[in-house]
Amino acid sequence: MIRVGDAATAPDFPEAARRDLGNAQLRRNVRHATDVIRGKRALVVGETDDWQALREAGRRIKAHTLAHLDTYLTAFEENCTRAGGHVHWAADADEANRIVIDIIRSRGESEVIKVKTMTSDETGLNRALEAAGIAPHETDLADLIIQLGHDRPSHIVVPALHRNRAEIRDIFLRGMQLTELGGEPEDLTGAARRFLREKFLRVRVGFSGANFLIADSGGVCVVESEGNARMCLTLPQVLITMAGIEKVVPTLQDLEVFLQLLPRSATGERMNPYNTIWTGVTPGDGPGEFHIILLDNGRTKVLADPHARDTLHCIRCAACLNACPVYRQTGGHAYGSIYSGPIGAILTPQLQGLEHSQSLPYASSLCGACYEVCPVKIDIPEILIHLRRRIVEERGSYLERLAMKGAALTFSDHRWFSRAQTVGRFLQRRFEKDGYVTSAPGPLAAWTRTRDLPAMPAQSFRQWWAARKATA
Ligand code: SF4
């Protein structure tokens, strides 16, 4: 079954957003955290002379790879297998989870240490593991906060961004069963380190996602800031990685571009503190057994749509979330998906299906801030509009489709546009007040409930121009 976290059963965005807009603490936390990351990003992007050329290079590499995805995926499979790795293919979330569980069970293990991975949040792996009697231990600091707090991630890069220090201290006190704990950052990170260290040394199975898969060598790349991933990737006997099929790049040299774009866009760093690349297995060095699961879960559907396939260029930096005026107000939970913000608004409906997430493409002001910051130049506003059109075509009411056809006709021919203006001017007389229409009738009433519509000028530009020419 294709699954994107709990997106299939999540409430619509307007309903969930209304709930979260009432949480002043959450809004303060989100605003503060995104302001800090945006400031750092602006600084390190500003000092890069060739930033626009790097963005274009990233876009081109992704577009080329997606156009030849079958070739690069099979090359990755061959090279990874030759290097001693085991490659598994999963059509959907359930199949991917089943493969992970089977590997862990067949080794007689009942625990796994995990590196932060959106892909496993997408498949709902932790829930599946727990149902199978396997204990997953998150080792990324933010994911640990989420796990101990029985919470949901609200940001792609900083999943616990909606929590402040006092809240994290309370979560650690309860979740780690501590009797006392200071509230300074070093107190919290110290507690996490002590809590996790024992697990790093004891648990024999590690699990990770991947930032990039390298086709020409079969290598896998994970970048991180804390060092916990390096522990999970090197200490256990068995390592399992789950990655979306769009994560493949042709060569190691392509990382020259992405390892500049990603850290600058994600955390405002010039380089990630830890960049780990491994290829298969090496006796006496790291895990003795390596499995990689290549996950489809709706991605080939996205690839089949030429107007929306650029969605798969995403390198999950979250710069679009930090820049989005909607996300900055609501935070991530309102999106009902582990992918929130602008990328969530286009990715979730395509993976999960428009019938489940049809409010998400409307969760945007179309201001274009997401496109401006996207390091691989995904034109998110264009894809949002495309998805809105698909929603109306596939699921809209007869009246809505008729209204859209009427609008298309009106805007495509100046004579129809002129007639519509005349009718509009006539109708607005009844509702205009001081140059604004403040309460429209019928189905338009919802629109003017929160907005004032500027009244149409008495004359169109065309009419004004014709009159001017006549009197010249
Ligand atoms: S869409 Fe672009 S900006 Fe947003 S997370 Fe993906 S790569 Fe980053």
Residues whose N, C-alpha, C, O or C-beta is under 5 A from the ligand:
A	BS01	SF4	C314 I315 R316 C317 A318 A319 C320 I343 C370 V373 C374 P375 I378
